[in-house]
Structures are given as C-alpha cells and as structure tokens.
Amino acid sequence: MTPQEFQLTTTLAQGSATWRHYVKNLLQNPQIVNLSNFGAFLSTVTQTNGGATTANKVLLDTVDVANGISIANNALVLSNSGQYLVNWLGQFTCTTGGASGGNITTWYTVNGVAAPNSSYTFRMPISTTSQVLTNVEDINTFNVGDRVEFYWWTDVNPANSIQLTFTPVATNPTRPASPSVKISISQLN
C-alpha cells in the first residue's frame, strides 16, 4: 500500500462510513485527498556522458504530474518540509563496440551537497547492445525550498560509449515512449 493509499484509507475510515459517503465527502471537501506533495518528472532526451571525471547532472524537461514540487534548472524544488520517498529510474545503454565493462554510479544532492548514503553502483556488461535499467529509492527529510538534483558517473571505457537513452514511440505493435530518466517523489508525512 502506498502512502497515498494509506492516507486515503485512513481518511475514509475516519470520516466516511462507506465509499459512497467518501465520494460525497470528497465532492464537498476535495482538500481531504490532496494532503501531501508529490511529483513525477522525466527526460525526453538522450543524455551523453561528459567523461570519466565528470559528475553528469540529470536533465529533467517534463513534468508528468506535480503538487507542491517544481523543476528549476533541472533541480526539484520542494515547497513543503517533511519526509519524502525519492525514486529515480535511469535507462543506460552502451552505444559503441569495443567498450570495456564498468560501473555506473547514481546519486542525488540536496542544496548542492551529496545526500548521505544515496549513491548506488550498477555493473554495465561489455557489449554494444548492453542496457542497464537503474532504480534507486531513498527516504529523506527535506525543508521548504530544498533543491534536489540527480547525478550519474561511469568508468566504462571509452567514456562516450555510455548514455541515458530516450526511446521514442514505436509501432508494430504500438508502444509508448520510454524516458531516459524518471524521477518520482512523494511526501510521506
């Protein structure tokens, strides 16, 4: 059960005897559902690696859904303090032959400082068709106005062989686009 489902169930149990009553209460008091801040942000571009000594900042160009969280210069800006669940998903691919396998490390910063214990490393195998889908989840406490930014680094050689890859809409059969990055963040309290 997600935090929102728990909160919805708790609200239902506390103020409404049945779903019918809940819907009636919701229509009269829509604020009872919108109690927390959340957002889903993504990138619809392929992002290349800046080199073996570069912390690559994740570019975010699309707001999928948001309440109380916005994007400013590729940083998520929080409008309310609290504990949040942060999830970042990256679609990494190897684009050139002859690359040696290596590591991809992902992390995030809060106001320019690396969040403690937020770094995770994934192994990229050797192949021009290699793809690694990274998924990192963390819980952290943020303050009003905090700026959260996401980064990645790789030691795969050559460095320009690794990228965060956007996949456009495809046909036969029809398939939706796949963002290079998707960041989801939900307030827990």
N, C-alpha and C positions, 0 to 999 in steps of 0.2 A: 504494500500500500504506500503510495507516495505521500509526502507531507500534505499536499493539497487535498488528496482524497481523505486523509485522516482528519484534516481540519473541516472539510465538508461534512464528513460523517459525524464528527463531534458537534458541529453547528446544528446538523439535522437532529441529532439525539437530544441536544439541549433545548432547542426551540420549536421543534416540529414533531408531531406525533407520527406522521406518515409522509411519504413522498408528495402526496397531493397537498398536504399542509406546507411542506417545504417549498414547493413551487409557488404556492400562494404567498408565503412569506418572502420568497425571493423576488417576486414581482412587486411587492410592496416595499421591500428593503434590499435592493440589489447590492448594497455595500457588504452584506454578510458573506458573500463569496470572495470578494476582492480584498482580502485581508493581508495578502503577502505580495512581495515583489518577486518578479521572475523575468526571464528573457531567454530567447534563443537567437543566436547571431551566427552568421555564416559568411563564407567567402566563395564567390562565384568566379574566382580567377585561380590560375595555376601560379604557385609561389616558388621561385627558384632559390637555391642555396647561395648565400653570399661568400662562402669559403670556410675552410677548416677552422678558422679562428673567429668566426662571426656568430653572434647570437642573432638568429633570424627572427625578427618580430613578425608575428602573425597578423596578416591584413584581414580586417573584417569589413565587408562592404554591404551587407544586407541584414536588416532587422527582420527576422521571421515573425516574432511576437515579443512584446515587451511591456512591462508595467513597473515603473519605478527604477528602471535601469536603462541607460542610453549609451551610445557609442560617441566618443570624441577622440579623433586622431588615433583610431584603432585601439582605443582603451575602453573598457566598460567602466562607466561611472555610476556609482550607487547613490541613490537619493535617500536611503534609509539605513540605519545601523541594524546589525543583527547577525545571526549565524546563517550562512548560505552554503548550499551544496553546489559545487562547481564541477562541471563535466566538460572535458574538451576532447574532441574526436578529430584526428588528422589522418588523411589518406595519402601516404607517402609512396612514391614509386621510384624505381631505378630506370633511368632513361637511356643509358649508353652501355655498350658492350665493354668487356674488359675491366669493369669496376670490381674492386675488391670489397668483400662484405665488411660490414662495420656496424657501428651503433648509431641510433637516433635517440637523442635525449630531448624531452619536452619538460617545460616548467612554466610557472607564471610568477609575476611580480605584483606587489601591492605598493603603489606610490613609488615605483622605481626600485624597490628592494625585493630580492627573491624571497618568496614565501617559504618559510621553513618546511623542509620535507615535502616539497611539491614537485621535485624532479623525478622523472621516471625514464628509464632507458630501455629501448627495444632493439633487438638484433635484426639487421637487414641482411638477408642472404645474398649470395653472388649470383646475379642473373639480370639480363636486360628486361625481363618480364616480372621481376620481383615487385611485390607490393606488400606494404605493412599498414594495417589499419590500427592506429594507436588510440587507446581510450583511457583517459586519466580522470579519476574522480577524487575530490577532496572536499572536506568541510572546513570552513574558515570563518572567523569573525571579522566583519568589516564595519567601518564607520561611515557616516554621511560624507559624501564627496570622495571616498577612496576610488583610486584609479587602478583597475586590474588589467594587466597586459600579459599576453601569452607569447612564448618563445620556443624555438627549436634549434638544435645543433646536430651536426653529424660529422663523423670521422671517416665516412666512406670515401674511397679514393677512386677516381677523381671526384672532387667535391661537387662539381657542377652536375654530377650524374643523379643526384637525389633532389626531388622536389615534392611539394604538396600539390597534388593533382586534382584539378576540377574536371569532372566528366559531364559533358553536355547531354541534353535529352537525346535519346536514341529511339530507333524504330525497328520493327520486325523482330520481336514484338516491341510495342511502345514501352519505354522506360523513362522514369523521371531523371532529372539531372542529379548529380552527386556532388555536393560541395567539397572543396578541398579541405575545409575546416568547418566544424560546427561546435559552437560553444553554447552550453545551456547552464543557466544559473537560477537557483530557486532559493528564496528565503525560507528558512526552517522555523524561525520564531519571530 
